Amino acid sequence: IQSVCVLGLIHSDLHTEKTLNALRHLANVQIRLLPIRPTSSASNEAGGSFEIIVNKKSGKVKRQKESYTVTDRSIVCSVLQVGQQALTPFEEVQ
């Protein structure tokens, strides 16, 4: 049995909603970067948040939101919210 993993970076502002929905339907895992939160100019930190969406074979969708902070020496991630909902395999994930 062979396993294939394809990783792609999609800029949502460069594609139609129809194309994005088709790609979302095909994906097993999506990581969506959310807008970067403003930081003060006095600190050397930057950060933001992202959402991980896992489409399971059973039709369930698991969502997890995390935040991250980037400093001079490290990247720190922390879980903001974890959720799971049951969907049919062909239902669109918003």
Phi, psi and omega in degrees: 000129178255145177242137181238134178239127178241129180244129180224151176246121183243128173267110187295338180280355181256000184229158177286159179296326179297317178294316179298318179296322178295317179293321178297323180292325181280335187283141172276323181225136175235141172236116182252122176280132178262162183306142180290135179281146180294144177238158179283148180289345180285334182260156178265020182260147172227160180187178180185204179214164179213159180239132177254125180240120181247120176265114181272158180298332180287350182100353179281150179238128178251129179242140177217128176256135179227154173249158177221151176229132180248123176245186178297331188245345186204167170239123182245127178247146175216143182285129177263319186201139176236134179213156178216138178219149180270129177226160171283152184302336184258005179280140183285139176264123180275000000 
